[in-house]
Amino acid sequence: MGGFSLWHILIFAVILLLLFGGNRFSAMMGDVAKGLKSFKQGMADDEEETRRRHEQHRQQLPPQNPPAQPPIDATARPAEPTPTPSRDDQTR
């Protein structure tokens, strides 16, 4: 219910062909295809221009070095002895 079945689509296509004719309908679809092709080409050109600007901007900036950090001390340290509990703690 509410959806188009195969019969609905076929009847709609036949009515479109009768109204516009095969040649005129074909020309309209050709125009739609040209529009899509032009749109895709415009998007690709825009991406290329953005990439080119990004590369130019990157070349103009001086290289940045991260700030120097002191080396990490990884030498082993002797373990501290654990304090022994007093005698008073053990008797309770």
FIKOL-49054 format. One record per atom (N, C-alpha, C, O): x, y, z; atom name; residue in three letters; residue number from 1. Coordinates in nm, 3 decimals, padded with zeros to 5 digits. Layout:
// residues N
<<X, Y, Z>, CA, ala, NUM> ...
// end
This chain:
// residues 92
<<00.083, -00.118, 00.000>, N, met, 1> <<00.000, 00.000, 00.000>, CA, met, 1> <<00.088, 00.124, 00.000>, C, met, 1> <<00.184, 00.135, 00.075>, O, met, 1> <<00.052, 00.217, -00.085>, N, gly, 2> <<00.124, 00.343, -00.088>, CA, gly, 2> <<00.249, 00.340, -00.173>, C, gly, 2> <<00.304, 00.446, -00.201>, O, gly, 2> <<00.296, 00.224, -00.215>, N, gly, 3> <<00.416, 00.215, -00.297>, CA, gly, 3> <<00.379, 00.194, -00.443>, C, gly, 3> <<00.265, 00.159, -00.475>, O, gly, 3> <<00.473, 00.216, -00.529>, N, phe, 4> <<00.451, 00.196, -00.672>, CA, phe, 4> <<00.488, 00.053, -00.709>, C, phe, 4> <<00.594, 00.003, -00.671>, O, phe, 4> <<00.400, -00.011, -00.782>, N, ser, 5> <<00.431, -00.145, -00.831>, CA, ser, 5> <<00.487, -00.134, -00.972>, C, ser, 5> <<00.496, -00.024, -01.027>, O, ser, 5> <<00.524, -00.245, -01.028>, N, leu, 6> <<00.579, -00.246, -01.164>, CA, leu, 6> <<00.476, -00.194, -01.264>, C, leu, 6> <<00.513, -00.126, -01.359>, O, leu, 6> <<00.349, -00.226, -01.243>, N, trp, 7> <<00.245, -00.180, -01.335>, CA, trp, 7> <<00.230, -00.028, -01.332>, C, trp, 7> <<00.210, 00.034, -01.436>, O, trp, 7> <<00.240, 00.031, -01.215>, N, his, 8> <<00.230, 00.177, -01.205>, CA, his, 8> <<00.342, 00.244, -01.283>, C, his, 8> <<00.320, 00.340, -01.356>, O, his, 8> <<00.462, 00.192, -01.267>, N, ile, 9> <<00.578, 00.251, -01.335>, CA, ile, 9> <<00.565, 00.235, -01.486>, C, ile, 9> <<00.596, 00.328, -01.561>, O, ile, 9> <<00.521, 00.119, -01.533>, N, leu, 10> <<00.505, 00.097, -01.677>, CA, leu, 10> <<00.398, 00.190, -01.736>, C, leu, 10> <<00.419, 00.247, -01.843>, O, leu, 10> <<00.287, 00.205, -01.668>, N, ile, 11> <<00.181, 00.294, -01.717>, CA, ile, 11> <<00.231, 00.438, -01.721>, C, ile, 11> <<00.202, 00.511, -01.816>, O, ile, 11> <<00.304, 00.478, -01.620>, N, phe, 12> <<00.359, 00.614, -01.616>, CA, phe, 12> <<00.458, 00.636, -01.731>, C, phe, 12> <<00.458, 00.742, -01.793>, O, phe, 12> <<00.543, 00.536, -01.759>, N, ala, 13> <<00.639, 00.547, -01.868>, CA, ala, 13> <<00.568, 00.558, -02.003>, C, ala, 13> <<00.610, 00.636, -02.088>, O, ala, 13> <<00.462, 00.481, -02.024>, N, val, 14> <<00.387, 00.487, -02.150>, CA, val, 14> <<00.322, 00.624, -02.167>, C, val, 14> <<00.323, 00.680, -02.277>, O, val, 14> <<00.267, 00.679, -02.060>, N, ile, 15> <<00.205, 00.812, -02.069>, CA, ile, 15> <<00.310, 00.917, -02.101>, C, ile, 15> <<00.284, 01.007, -02.181>, O, ile, 15> <<00.427, 00.908, -02.040>, N, leu, 16> <<00.534, 01.003, -02.071>, CA, leu, 16> <<00.576, 00.994, -02.218>, C, leu, 16> <<00.597, 01.096, -02.282>, O, leu, 16> <<00.589, 00.873, -02.270>, N, leu, 17> <<00.626, 00.856, -02.410>, CA, leu, 17> <<00.519, 00.912, -02.503>, C, leu, 17> <<00.553, 00.970, -02.606>, O, leu, 17> <<00.391, 00.895, -02.469>, N, leu, 18> <<00.283, 00.947, -02.552>, CA, leu, 18> <<00.281, 01.100, -02.550>, C, leu, 18> <<00.258, 01.164, -02.652>, O, leu, 18> <<00.305, 01.159, -02.433>, N, leu, 19> <<00.302, 01.305, -02.422>, CA, leu, 19> <<00.421, 01.371, -02.491>, C, leu, 19> <<00.405, 01.468, -02.566>, O, leu, 19> <<00.538, 01.319, -02.466>, N, phe, 20> <<00.659, 01.386, -02.515>, CA, phe, 20> <<00.713, 01.324, -02.643>, C, phe, 20> <<00.789, 01.389, -02.714>, O, phe, 20> <<00.677, 01.203, -02.674>, N, gly, 21> <<00.733, 01.137, -02.792>, CA, gly, 21> <<00.870, 01.082, -02.760>, C, gly, 21> <<00.938, 01.132, -02.671>, O, gly, 21> <<00.910, 00.979, -02.833>, N, gly, 22> <<01.038, 00.913, -02.807>, CA, gly, 22> <<01.157, 01.003, -02.830>, C, gly, 22> <<01.253, 01.002, -02.753>, O, gly, 22> <<01.152, 01.082, -02.937>, N, asn, 23> <<01.266, 01.166, -02.972>, CA, asn, 23> <<01.284, 01.279, -02.871>, C, asn, 23> <<01.396, 01.308, -02.828>, O, asn, 23> <<01.175, 01.343, -02.834>, N, arg, 24> <<01.183, 01.455, -02.740>, CA, arg, 24> <<01.225, 01.406, -02.601>, C, arg, 24> <<01.303, 01.472, -02.534>, O, arg, 24> <<01.173, 01.292, -02.559>, N, phe, 25> <<01.208, 01.234, -02.429>, CA, phe, 25> <<01.356, 01.197, -02.426>, C, phe, 25> <<01.424, 01.218, -02.326>, O, phe, 25> <<01.404, 01.141, -02.536>, N, ser, 26> <<01.545, 01.105, -02.545>, CA, ser, 26> <<01.634, 01.228, -02.535>, C, ser, 26> <<01.739, 01.224, -02.471>, O, ser, 26> <<01.593, 01.337, -02.599>, N, ala, 27> <<01.671, 01.462, -02.593>, CA, ala, 27> <<01.674, 01.516, -02.451>, C, ala, 27> <<01.777, 01.567, -02.406>, O, ala, 27> <<01.562, 01.506, -02.379>, N, met, 28> <<01.560, 01.554, -02.240>, CA, met, 28> <<01.654, 01.472, -02.153>, C, met, 28> <<01.726, 01.527, -02.070>, O, met, 28> <<01.655, 01.341, -02.172>, N, met, 29> <<01.745, 01.256, -02.093>, CA, met, 29> <<01.891, 01.285, -02.128>, C, met, 29> <<01.978, 01.279, -02.041>, O, met, 29> <<01.917, 01.316, -02.254>, N, gly, 30> <<02.054, 01.355, -02.294>, CA, gly, 30> <<02.097, 01.483, -02.224>, C, gly, 30> <<02.212, 01.495, -02.182>, O, gly, 30> <<02.004, 01.578, -02.213>, N, asp, 31> <<02.035, 01.703, -02.142>, CA, asp, 31> <<02.062, 01.678, -01.995>, C, asp, 31> <<02.151, 01.740, -01.935>, O, asp, 31> <<01.985, 01.588, -01.936>, N, val, 32> <<02.007, 01.554, -01.794>, CA, val, 32> <<02.145, 01.490, -01.778>, C, val, 32> <<02.217, 01.522, -01.683>, O, val, 32> <<02.183, 01.401, -01.869>, N, ala, 33> <<02.313, 01.336, -01.861>, CA, ala, 33> <<02.426, 01.439, -01.877>, C, ala, 33> <<02.527, 01.431, -01.808>, O, ala, 33> <<02.409, 01.534, -01.968>, N, lys, 34> <<02.511, 01.640, -01.985>, CA, lys, 34> <<02.523, 01.724, -01.859>, C, lys, 34> <<02.633, 01.763, -01.821>, O, lys, 34> <<02.410, 01.753, -01.795>, N, gly, 35> <<02.412, 01.831, -01.672>, CA, gly, 35> <<02.485, 01.758, -01.561>, C, gly, 35> <<02.563, 01.818, -01.487>, O, gly, 35> <<02.461, 01.627, -01.549>, N, leu, 36> <<02.531, 01.548, -01.446>, CA, leu, 36> <<02.680, 01.543, -01.474>, C, leu, 36> <<02.761, 01.553, -01.381>, O, leu, 36> <<02.716, 01.528, -01.600>, N, lys, 37> <<02.859, 01.523, -01.636>, CA, lys, 37> <<02.927, 01.657, -01.605>, C, lys, 37> <<03.038, 01.660, -01.554>, O, lys, 37> <<02.858, 01.766, -01.637>, N, ser, 38> <<02.912, 01.898, -01.608>, CA, ser, 38> <<02.927, 01.920, -01.458>, C, ser, 38> <<03.026, 01.978, -01.412>, O, ser, 38> <<02.830, 01.873, -01.381>, N, phe, 39> <<02.836, 01.886, -01.235>, CA, phe, 39> <<02.955, 01.810, -01.178>, C, phe, 39> <<03.028, 01.862, -01.094>, O, phe, 39> <<02.975, 01.687, -01.223>, N, lys, 40> <<03.087, 01.606, -01.175>, CA, lys, 40> <<03.220, 01.670, -01.212>, C, lys, 40> <<03.314, 01.670, -01.132>, O, lys, 40> <<03.229, 01.726, -01.333>, N, gln, 41> <<03.352, 01.791, -01.377>, CA, gln, 41> <<03.379, 01.915, -01.292>, C, gln, 41> <<03.493, 01.942, -01.255>, O, gln, 41> <<03.274, 01.990, -01.261>, N, gly, 42> <<03.290, 02.108, -01.175>, CA, gly, 42> <<03.337, 02.071, -01.036>, C, gly, 42> <<03.421, 02.140, -00.978>, O, gly, 42> <<03.284, 01.962, -00.981>, N, met, 43> <<03.327, 01.916, -00.849>, CA, met, 43> <<03.474, 01.874, -00.852>, C, met, 43> <<03.548, 01.905, -00.759>, O, met, 43> <<03.516, 01.804, -00.957>, N, ala, 44> <<03.655, 01.762, -00.968>, CA, ala, 44> <<03.747, 01.883, -00.982>, C, ala, 44> <<03.855, 01.885, -00.923>, O, ala, 44> <<03.706, 01.984, -01.059>, N, asp, 45> <<03.786, 02.105, -01.074>, CA, asp, 45> <<03.799, 02.178, -00.942>, C, asp, 45> <<03.906, 02.231, -00.910>, O, asp, 45> <<03.691, 02.182, -00.864>, N, asp, 46> <<03.693, 02.249, -00.735>, CA, asp, 46> <<03.787, 02.178, -00.638>, C, asp, 46> <<03.861, 02.243, -00.565>, O, asp, 46> <<03.785, 02.045, -00.639>, N, glu, 47> <<03.876, 01.970, -00.552>, CA, glu, 47> <<04.022, 01.992, -00.594>, C, glu, 47> <<04.110, 02.004, -00.509>, O, glu, 47> <<04.047, 01.998, -00.724>, N, glu, 48> <<04.183, 02.021, -00.773>, CA, glu, 48> <<04.232, 02.159, -00.732>, C, glu, 48> <<04.347, 02.175, -00.691>, O, glu, 48> <<04.145, 02.260, -00.742>, N, glu, 49> <<04.182, 02.396, -00.703>, CA, glu, 49> <<04.211, 02.403, -00.553>, C, glu, 49> <<04.306, 02.469, -00.512>, O, glu, 49> <<04.131, 02.337, -00.473>, N, thr, 50> <<04.152, 02.335, -00.328>, CA, thr, 50> <<04.285, 02.268, -00.295>, C, thr, 50> <<04.359, 02.316, -00.210>, O, thr, 50> <<04.316, 02.156, -00.361>, N, arg, 51> <<04.441, 02.087, -00.337>, CA, arg, 51> <<04.561, 02.174, -00.378>, C, arg, 51> <<04.663, 02.176, -00.310>, O, arg, 51> <<04.546, 02.244, -00.490>, N, arg, 52> <<04.656, 02.331, -00.538>, CA, arg, 52> <<04.680, 02.444, -00.438>, C, arg, 52> <<04.795, 02.476, -00.408>, O, arg, 52> <<04.572, 02.506, -00.388>, N, arg, 53> <<04.589, 02.613, -00.289>, CA, arg, 53> <<04.654, 02.562, -00.161>, C, arg, 53> <<04.737, 02.630, -00.101>, O, arg, 53> <<04.614, 02.441, -00.120>, N, his, 54> <<04.670, 02.382, 00.001>, CA, his, 54> <<04.820, 02.358, -00.016>, C, his, 54> <<04.898, 02.386, 00.075>, O, his, 54> <<04.862, 02.309, -00.131>, N, glu, 55> <<05.004, 02.285, -00.156>, CA, glu, 55> <<05.082, 02.416, -00.159>, C, glu, 55> <<05.193, 02.423, -00.105>, O, glu, 55> <<05.026, 02.522, -00.220>, N, gln, 56> <<05.094, 02.651, -00.223>, CA, gln, 56> <<05.108, 02.707, -00.083>, C, gln, 56> <<05.213, 02.762, -00.048>, O, gln, 56> <<05.004, 02.695, -00.004>, N, his, 57> <<05.009, 02.745, 00.134>, CA, his, 57> <<05.112, 02.668, 00.215>, C, his, 57> <<05.185, 02.725, 00.296>, O, his, 57> <<05.119, 02.539, 00.192>, N, arg, 58> <<05.214, 02.453, 00.264>, CA, arg, 58> <<05.357, 02.489, 00.228>, C, arg, 58> <<05.445, 02.486, 00.314>, O, arg, 58> <<05.382, 02.524, 00.101>, N, gln, 59> <<05.518, 02.560, 00.058>, CA, gln, 59> <<05.559, 02.695, 00.112>, C, gln, 59> <<05.678, 02.719, 00.133>, O, gln, 59> <<05.464, 02.786, 00.136>, N, gln, 60> <<05.497, 02.919, 00.186>, CA, gln, 60> <<05.532, 02.918, 00.334>, C, gln, 60> <<05.606, 03.005, 00.380>, O, gln, 60> <<05.480, 02.825, 00.409>, N, leu, 61> <<05.507, 02.820, 00.552>, CA, leu, 61> <<05.645, 02.761, 00.578>, C, leu, 61> <<05.684, 02.664, 00.513>, O, leu, 61> <<05.720, 02.819, 00.673>, N, pro, 62> <<05.849, 02.759, 00.708>, CA, pro, 62> <<05.825, 02.627, 00.783>, C, pro, 62> <<05.723, 02.611, 00.851>, O, pro, 62> <<05.918, 02.533, 00.771>, N, pro, 63> <<05.898, 02.407, 00.843>, CA, pro, 63> <<05.902, 02.431, 00.993>, C, pro, 63> <<05.985, 02.507, 01.043>, O, pro, 63> <<05.813, 02.367, 01.063>, N, gln, 64> <<05.805, 02.385, 01.207>, CA, gln, 64> <<05.858, 02.260, 01.275>, C, gln, 64> <<05.814, 02.149, 01.248>, O, gln, 64> <<05.954, 02.281, 01.365>, N, asn, 65> <<06.009, 02.171, 01.444>, CA, asn, 65> <<05.938, 02.168, 01.577>, C, asn, 65> <<05.912, 02.273, 01.635>, O, asn, 65> <<05.906, 02.051, 01.627>, N, pro, 66> <<05.840, 02.045, 01.758>, CA, pro, 66> <<05.938, 02.091, 01.866>, C, pro, 66> <<06.059, 02.076, 01.850>, O, pro, 66> <<05.887, 02.148, 01.975>, N, pro, 67> <<05.976, 02.194, 02.082>, CA, pro, 67> <<06.055, 02.077, 02.140>, C, pro, 67> <<06.004, 01.966, 02.156>, O, pro, 67> <<06.182, 02.105, 02.172>, N, ala, 68> <<06.268, 02.000, 02.226>, CA, ala, 68> <<06.224, 01.966, 02.368>, C, ala, 68> <<06.195, 02.054, 02.448>, O, ala, 68> <<06.219, 01.837, 02.396>, N, gln, 69> <<06.181, 01.790, 02.529>, CA, gln, 69> <<06.301, 01.717, 02.589>, C, gln, 69> <<06.377, 01.653, 02.517>, O, gln, 69> <<06.318, 01.728, 02.720>, N, pro, 70> <<06.431, 01.657, 02.782>, CA, pro, 70> <<06.412, 01.507, 02.769>, C, pro, 70> <<06.298, 01.459, 02.765>, O, pro, 70> <<06.521, 01.432, 02.761>, N, pro, 71> <<06.508, 01.286, 02.748>, CA, pro, 71> <<06.447, 01.225, 02.874>, C, pro, 71> <<06.459, 01.280, 02.984>, O, pro, 71> <<06.383, 01.115, 02.857>, N, ile, 72> <<06.319, 01.046, 02.969>, CA, ile, 72> <<06.422, 00.959, 03.040>, C, ile, 72> <<06.495, 00.883, 02.976>, O, ile, 72> <<06.427, 00.970, 03.173>, N, asp, 73> <<06.521, 00.891, 03.252>, CA, asp, 73> <<06.460, 00.753, 03.275>, C, asp, 73> <<06.358, 00.740, 03.342>, O, asp, 73> <<06.523, 00.651, 03.219>, N, ala, 74> <<06.468, 00.515, 03.230>, CA, ala, 74> <<06.558, 00.424, 03.313>, C, ala, 74> <<06.553, 00.302, 03.298>, O, ala, 74> <<06.641, 00.482, 03.401>, N, thr, 75> <<06.728, 00.398, 03.484>, CA, thr, 75> <<06.647, 00.338, 03.598>, C, thr, 75> <<06.554, 00.400, 03.650>, O, thr, 75> <<06.684, 00.219, 03.635>, N, ala, 76> <<06.614, 00.149, 03.744>, CA, ala, 76> <<06.657, 00.207, 03.878>, C, ala, 76> <<06.775, 00.239, 03.898>, O, ala, 76> <<06.564, 00.219, 03.968>, N, arg, 77> <<06.592, 00.271, 04.102>, CA, arg, 77> <<06.570, 00.158, 04.201>, C, arg, 77> <<06.483, 00.073, 04.179>, O, arg, 77> <<06.646, 00.155, 04.309>, N, pro, 78> <<06.626, 00.049, 04.409>, CA, pro, 78> <<06.490, 00.066, 04.476>, C, pro, 78> <<06.444, 00.178, 04.500>, O, pro, 78> <<06.427, -00.044, 04.506>, N, ala, 79> <<06.296, -00.041, 04.570>, CA, ala, 79> <<06.311, 00.005, 04.715>, C, ala, 79> <<06.407, -00.030, 04.783>, O, ala, 79> <<06.216, 00.084, 04.759>, N, glu, 80> <<06.219, 00.132, 04.898>, CA, glu, 80> <<06.166, 00.021, 04.988>, C, glu, 80> <<06.068, -00.045, 04.954>, O, glu, 80> <<06.228, 00.000, 05.103>, N, pro, 81> <<06.179, -00.107, 05.193>, CA, pro, 81> <<06.042, -00.069, 05.247>, C, pro, 81> <<06.015, 00.047, 05.277>, O, pro, 81> <<05.958, -00.169, 05.258>, N, thr, 82> <<05.824, -00.145, 05.313>, CA, thr, 82> <<05.834, -00.138, 05.465>, C, thr, 82> <<05.906, -00.217, 05.526>, O, thr, 82> <<05.764, -00.047, 05.525>, N, pro, 83> <<05.770, -00.035, 05.672>, CA, pro, 83> <<05.703, -00.155, 05.738>, C, pro, 83> <<05.597, -00.201, 05.694>, O, pro, 83> <<05.765, -00.204, 05.842>, N, thr, 84> <<05.708, -00.318, 05.915>, CA, thr, 84> <<05.608, -00.266, 06.016>, C, thr, 84> <<05.632, -00.162, 06.079>, O, thr, 84> <<05.498, -00.335, 06.034>, N, pro, 85> <<05.399, -00.288, 06.132>, CA, pro, 85> <<05.455, -00.300, 06.273>, C, pro, 85> <<05.536, -00.388, 06.302>, O, pro, 85> <<05.412, -00.213, 06.357>, N, ser, 86> <<05.459, -00.217, 06.497>, CA, ser, 86> <<05.394, -00.334, 06.571>, C, ser, 86> <<05.295, -00.391, 06.525>, O, ser, 86> <<05.452, -00.368, 06.685>, N, arg, 87> <<05.402, -00.480, 06.763>, CA, arg, 87> <<05.260, -00.455, 06.812>, C, arg, 87> <<05.181, -00.549, 06.826>, O, arg, 87> <<05.227, -00.330, 06.839>, N, asp, 88> <<05.093, -00.298, 06.888>, CA, asp, 88> <<04.987, -00.331, 06.783>, C, asp, 88> <<04.877, -00.375, 06.816>, O, asp, 88> <<05.021, -00.309, 06.656>, N, asp, 89> <<04.925, -00.337, 06.546>, CA, asp, 89> <<04.902, -00.486, 06.530>, C, asp, 89> <<04.793, -00.527, 06.491>, O, asp, 89> <<05.002, -00.566, 06.560>, N, gln, 90> <<04.989, -00.709, 06.539>, CA, gln, 90> <<04.906, -00.778, 06.648>, C, gln, 90> <<04.843, -00.881, 06.622>, O, gln, 90> <<04.904, -00.723, 06.768>, N, thr, 91> <<04.835, -00.787, 06.878>, CA, thr, 91> <<04.685, -00.756, 06.876>, C, thr, 91> <<04.608, -00.828, 06.941>, O, thr, 91> <<04.644, -00.661, 06.811>, N, arg, 92> <<04.501, -00.626, 06.813>, CA, arg, 92> <<04.421, -00.707, 06.722>, C, arg, 92> <<04.300, -00.689, 06.714>, O, arg, 92> 
// end
